[in-house]
Amino acid sequence: MCDLGVCYERGEGVERDLSRAVSLYRQAAEAGNAAGQCNLGFLYESGEGVEQSWEEAVRWYRAAAEQGMPRAQCNLAWCYEYGKGVEQNWKRAVHWYRQAADQEDPRGMFCMGICCKYGRGVEQNWEEAVHWYRRAVDAGSAAAMCNLGVCYERGEGVERDAAEAARLYRQAAEREDAAAQCNLGYLYETGEGVEQNWQEAVRWYQAAAEQGYPRAQCNLGVCWEFGHGVAKDPAKAADLYRQAAEGGDRVAACNLGYLYETGVGVAQSWADAVKWYRQAVEESEPRAQYNLAWCYEHGKGVPRDLRQARELYQAAAKQGYAGAQEAADRMEKDGSRRRGGGFLRGFLDGLRGQ
């Protein structure tokens, strides 16, 4: 019943019919078939063929998980991780990820690595994270290859080794992992662990960008803006920055704002510059804080607001952005002079009136 349900869900050998798939999965699930329970849970999660219900998804994932099915254990763990259909609980998430990991499940081991890295549901332990990533890598997890590469690039839980990071990124990148493709591109950009090569950087940024990876879209945009590894094309850079910014990349939003400020690659527009700077500021991007502060100071795209400008300069300064502290200090001094001047003028005017 479950296998036939898969055929109907995917349209393999039969016309795709999600209602029929649900019926077959339910029959299998009620008969105690773990795969049927897990598959039915996923349809309730996605709302395909049934009304979406996280509670029903959890119910069926739990039934399959308790029978020892790793995929269901990971899915149930994910529900606990994000509070979907159950109260959010990191310890319960770790419990189920570990159940899957102990069966050599790649996703379970990878997720255990993440939990150990960030101290979610367990005590933070870089070495333990590396242990789980390595096991997941041995099981063929491309995501684990990428994350283990990050550990080697940064020296987290292992001795720093950029060449080993590059090797792991390449393994994952060749398996179409977008984060690894972007990370490998960055190593080619900087020449860490590999010979510096802008063309290779562009190649890997492009591969990740085509998968919709925002950071790669931003980095590729920088290449097009400045002509690194490609012919300089600010308009193409603007398009890539926009894609990345719409995907939530704060650096791309700031970069796009600056193109609108300067009128490079796009029609000059202070309003649009402010719009994108604001988006980046919401994610605490220091350069955007500085640039938006300048807009408020000079009344470009927004009404002039010196208090807001000073606060933004101070926010950028707290993150160590070059020139921000000097700008904040300058505005503070200018404000003091204005306040002092106003008092003195009022005092003298009062004397003249006597």
Salt bridges, closest charged atoms under 4 A:
GLU12 OE2 - ARG10 NH1 3.96
GLU48 OE2 - ARG16 NH2 3.21
GLU56 OE1 - ARG59 NH1 3.12
GLU104 OE2 - ARG135 NH2 2.48
GLU156 OE2 - ARG154 NH1 3.94
GLU164 OE2 - ARG167 NH2 2.64
GLU192 OE1 - ARG160 NH2 2.68
GLU200 OE1 - ARG203 NH1 3.11
GLU285 OE1 - ARG250 NE 3.22
GLU297 OE1 - HIS298 NE2 3.83
GLU297 OE2 - ARG330 NH1 2.58
GLU311 OE2 - ARG307 NH1 2.80
GLU332 OE1 - ARG310 NE 3.44
GLU332 OE2 - ARG339 NH2 3.68
ASP334 OD1 - ARG337 NH2 2.25
ASP349 OD1 - ARG352 NH2 2.01
